[in-house]
Amino acid sequence: MAHDQLPDLPAADDPDLAVAADHVVVTRSGQHLLRDLTWRVELDERWVVLGPNGAGKTTLINLAAGRTHPTSGTMHVLGERIGRTDLHELRTRVGLSTAALAETIPADEAVRNVVVTAAWSVMGRWKEDYDPGDLARAEALMTQFGVGHLAERLYGTLSEGERKRVQISRALMTDPELLLLDEPAAGLDLGGREDLVGRLARVAADPDSPALVLVTHHVEEIPPNFTHAMLLRQGEIVAAGLLDEVITGDNLSATFGVPLKVSHEDGRFSARAS
């Protein structure tokens, strides 16, 4: 499939890059999950990755998180080549929120512990006393994402929207250089989605925030202040580049296989059948 990419891509070892993929192929059980993917994410960019089920979006997130390896091609994350670096150390520099990680959070753990234990790359309380600086950061993140008042609550008693905001707070706990969010609005009602989109828009607008990659199926979930987009279909890039140039009716129609019309108002996108 032909695809559009930004011209003159910087070298993979450029210090301003968060992610550099070169001709990446991922094959599992004979199935191509990603095909010849080349991509760059700079440290000050906020990307959305959009595509239907089975497009390869979660595989791409797992690659960028150092949780899987390419079958061929090269993948650099924060200057480190996947397969030739200490992944444990790299993962402390990458914030990650996925459904698979969420399933490992103990239901009987206090929200504060869910967040603060990310500083030690563990899930669940394992010591009686935490560093005051780590506790202060956890409190600040929980407040930022509207769950500070839930610090003593058990994770399993939270609503889905509250859980998602706790998960993102945890992903930011190590002050990462790259933040990866895999479908953070999945399962949320309209109010929960809009609350989360607003909070992520503020993160995206903050120049001190990490490079950001958000995966979704829905253009309505793209927060304002995002800068770039990639569209994936069957493991291949349909289009990638500046957000307003990529999120078009023609590109989305090619990505999802149905004629679509795109609207853009007040920094938000919507799409419907044309």
Secondary structure, DSSP 8 states (H G I E B T S, - for coil): ---B--SS---TT-TTEEEEEEEEEEEETTEEEEEEEEEEEETT-EEEEE--TTSSHHHHHHHHTTSS--SEEEEEETTEETTSS-HHHHHTTEEEE-HHHHTTS-TTSBHHHHHHGGGGT-SS---S---HHHHHHHHHHHHHTT-GGGTTSBGGGS-HHHHHHHHHHHHTTT--SEEEEESTTTT--HHHHHHHHHHHHHHHH-TTS-EEEEEES-GGG--TT--EEEEEETTEEEEEEEHHHHS-HHHHHHHHSS-EEEEEETTEEEEEE-
